[in-house]
Amino acid sequence: MRFHEGQVIDGFTLESRMPSGGMASLWRAHHPDVEVPVLLKIPFLDPGQDVSTVIGYEVEELILKRLSGPHVPRYIGSGDLAQTPYIALEFVEGESLARIAKNAPLSPKDVARIGAEVAAALASLHQQQVAHLDLKPENVILAARGAVLLDFGLSRHAGLPDLLSEESDVPMGSAAFIAPEQVLGDRSDPASDIFALGGILYLLATGEPPFDWPSTRAGMKRRLYHAPKPPSACNPKVPAWLETIILKCLEVDRERRYADAVRVAFDLRNPEQLVIAEPQPQRRWWDRLLAAFQKRDDHLLTGAPTAHRSQAGPALILAAVDLADRADPLANAVLAETGRLLAARVDARLVCLTVLKTEILREDVTADSTGRSVYIKRLVSLKAWASPLGLAEERISYHVVQAVSAADAILHFAEHNQIGHIVLGARGASALRRHLGSVSSKVVAEAGCSVTVVRNSSSA
């Protein structure tokens, strides 16, 4: 859809378009029933758009409406994904930290003042069970009420399903500030935000980021083994107390990093009480060369959980449903069986999955005859399919996976998320299915968990 000044969306009148990123268009707006200035965030959901845009929109909408306090924009409302999706939030007046950072290096006093404000904002966020996981100057506004954090599309709420990690294990965050454990795929720890805060302090104090601007996963992974240059080596005016705080935020090992943002704010506001450790002697060049070739366990180095370590939390039930047809008795039968399982397992969480099949030799169809995204339509259908279960948002998540093989997609998703039980349907037997093998038979044969196969005699 294309939007213009004066257009009205659910009572919000668009006033002026603001500079936008690659994920959403931003509009100043007003509503007759809202007393504060409004920012309307409308995600780019054109056919063919990266699915991470959709997931990021859903993550931000789920989290923002649970946040409160002066350090986040006030959540006002959101639009229907099936119509015009948007997030309406308070427009925060203030100065972007990204603009301030262009004047770096700043004085130690200004670095400490700004850092303490950002640390206080992080402390409030962490107390609400949320890790931001994409902290960078562009996502901080310095307002009259203190630092305000923006853009929660990559965030993690401890009480909600993590939609991003359920679908992918690639590093998520801004390359210059991403924490080592995030590079390894771990999104569970608010301490990752403290590492990013250390990167911001380093930038403000020296005028450059601690790990340059890497563009590859290998480049980001270097921070697991190579400490940044001491800030004073880049800017001799950085005092020892500020350098000590910055480097403690940037510790690779999370046990040596600051335990919480409250302590970071305290040290920045009270540098005279900081105990400054003696600098460690530099290793000899041959010791450094030997260390570069030593094999290390990345997860032990950072304290991140290994891929084989079991995840804490409720048991996961995966309902894999084919929604290619609008009215499908088999999909209804899968829903009924899923409901029975959830009634027996009140501690379980439901993961709803449907596979959008892609083609090997032909170009994939990303839009229907009306020009609407096929991916969005399937996601809306999946939510409508599960709505009779009446589950709270904390107990359910929805995923549309694009794959050539539905069976392989289900198996991979189940393994990646350590699913405890799979429910899926099996259509009636046919000569073709007996020859090629069915989705359900492959899942039953290869799944590493229990599987319930639902049959419907009326299905083709």
Phi, psi and omega in degrees: 000150176248137184243158184212160179300137181091348179292143181249126179236110180052038178091350177269124179264122180287128181260306182206144179276140181253163175305131187236159176268202183268359185255333185201155171265143184245133183228133164289138183210170173217157179223136184299337182260005182244126187271352181251157175301144188244140169246125177256121181253111185248111184291149174280107182239037178293153175306135182090352178295146179303135184295341178298335177295317179295314182296317179299321177298315181294319179299312182296319180296317180296320186278315185303320183288353177259355184262153177210172178105172185285349187263008175223153175294145177291129177280132182250319180174180180211161182262165181285128179300330181282346181246263176237100180288139176198164170236124177258124180218168180297136172277118185266121176280137178162190182251132179291135177295333177297322179291321178295320183296338179294340179265007180292152007283142177265169177292151178305324179297316180291321178299315181295318181296312180294316180300321179295323179293317179294320178297321178296321177295319177296320179300318178295319180296314182294327177295339178263019174068027181239132169256131185289309174069008172213044181286125178201164183305325181295342183254022179229129173247129174267104184254174179298332182270003181118190180287136178240128182268140183238166169062092182253026182291340178250009188283170181227124174258126185298337182262004182239155172301140178268092185301324184291313182287337178291333183257343186206155174239018178282153179300136180234121181150178180273126193304325183288338188236357185295141182282153181304319181292331175292325177300328180273003176095005180267121181244025191263349194242124174300341178299341175298327178291328179292322175300314179297323177298319176300322177295321178293316178300319178299314180299315181294327184278332187241339184091001178217153180286158184290337184233029179063209182234070184296147182245358181233164177296321178297321178295319178293328184288344180301333182291347175290334187240340185241118177288150177291160173300143175304137180307326181292339176287334177270327181218102183300346181279354178287120182286163184298322183295320180289321177298319179299316180295314182299313184290331176290325175295327186266016177296134177293314179286119184294338177288340179260350177283165174305138182287329180204164183288336179300318181291326176299312179300319180297313182295323179292329180272343183227062185295337181292341179267000184280132175273118183264118181285153176293138179297140179287139179296144179292137178289151177295156188298326181285333174292321179293321179296318179297318181296328182294333183260358179284140176281133180231153174271109184304319185290323176293326181296318184263344187085005179288148179292144177284163182295337184266353181282134183293145180272137177282157177128182183291158175295144183252128174251125180258120174257108179262118188230138177269115181245028180295329177255142184294306181257106186228109179301328180293320177298322177294324178292321176297320178298316181297317179294321177298317178300320179294320179295318180293326178294328179277339181236079184291347179270356186273157174244143184261134173245116181263130185226134170226146185255126175262106188289137177251164183253147178274315187259346181243157179289135181292145176271116183258350181225151177272188184295339179267358180090006182273146182299128177295322179299313181297317179300319181291322178295318177297318179296322180295319178293321178295321179299319184274348186302326179298342179288336176064034183278145175291158183300332180289345187249006185210147172219160187232137183217129171251118184249131178266124184201156175286317182249118179296319181297314179296322179296317179296315181296316180295315181298317181296319180291316182299325185256008178053051180295140180269335182204140179244136172241127177208164182262158175231124180280169183301153182291150175208164180298322181295317180293323178295328182281315185270340185089142183263164176299314184295320182294323178291320179296316179299319184288328190246350183293144177268019179217177178287151184225135171251122179256123181260127177248151179225118185297336181274352181282150182284000000 
